[in-house]
Amino acid sequence: MDAAVFGVPNIDLGEEVKAVVQMMPGEGKSRIVQSALR
């Protein structure tokens, strides 16, 4: 798994957190992983 978290502008809060997750082949098939990433 590869992940990045960064701040993006938000009109109300000034900034908010966004994340991008890239699963490797064979990862992410478990329901636990899928529900944790939602």
CYANA upper distance limits for C-alpha pairs under 8 A (distance plus 0.5 A):
  1 MET  CA     21 VAL  CA      7.53
  1 MET  CA     22 GLN  CA      6.27
  1 MET  CA     23 MET  CA      5.12
  1 MET  CA     24 MET  CA      5.93
  1 MET  CA     27 GLU  CA      7.93
  2 ASP  CA     21 VAL  CA      6.34
  2 ASP  CA     22 GLN  CA      5.69
  2 ASP  CA     23 MET  CA      7.04
  2 ASP  CA     24 MET  CA      8.25
  3 ALA  CA     19 ALA  CA      7.63
  3 ALA  CA     20 VAL  CA      6.13
  3 ALA  CA     21 VAL  CA      4.91
  3 ALA  CA     22 GLN  CA      6.76
  4 ALA  CA     19 ALA  CA      6.15
  4 ALA  CA     20 VAL  CA      5.88
  4 ALA  CA     21 VAL  CA      7.17
  5 VAL  CA     17 VAL  CA      7.33
  5 VAL  CA     18 LYS  CA      6.22
  5 VAL  CA     19 ALA  CA      4.81
  5 VAL  CA     20 VAL  CA      7.05
  6 PHE  CA     17 VAL  CA      6.21
  6 PHE  CA     18 LYS  CA      6.05
  6 PHE  CA     19 ALA  CA      6.94
  7 GLY  CA     15 GLU  CA      6.49
  7 GLY  CA     16 GLU  CA      5.88
  7 GLY  CA     17 VAL  CA      5.14
  7 GLY  CA     18 LYS  CA      6.63
  8 VAL  CA     15 GLU  CA      5.91
  8 VAL  CA     16 GLU  CA      5.98
  8 VAL  CA     17 VAL  CA      6.88
  8 VAL  CA     18 LYS  CA      7.39
  9 PRO  CA     14 GLY  CA      6.34
  9 PRO  CA     15 GLU  CA      4.95
  9 PRO  CA     16 GLU  CA      6.93
 10 ASN  CA     14 GLY  CA      5.32
 10 ASN  CA     15 GLU  CA      5.23
 10 ASN  CA     16 GLU  CA      6.54
 11 ILE  CA     15 GLU  CA      8.16
 23 MET  CA     27 GLU  CA      6.29
 23 MET  CA     28 GLY  CA      6.75
 24 MET  CA     28 GLY  CA      8.40
 28 GLY  CA     33 VAL  CA      6.11
 28 GLY  CA     34 GLN  CA      6.57
 29 LYS  CA     33 VAL  CA      7.79
 29 LYS  CA     34 GLN  CA      7.70
 30 SER  CA     34 GLN  CA      6.91
 31 ARG  CA     35 SER  CA      6.49
 32 ILE  CA     36 ALA  CA      6.62
 33 VAL  CA     37 LEU  CA      6.84
 34 GLN  CA     38 ARG  CA      7.21
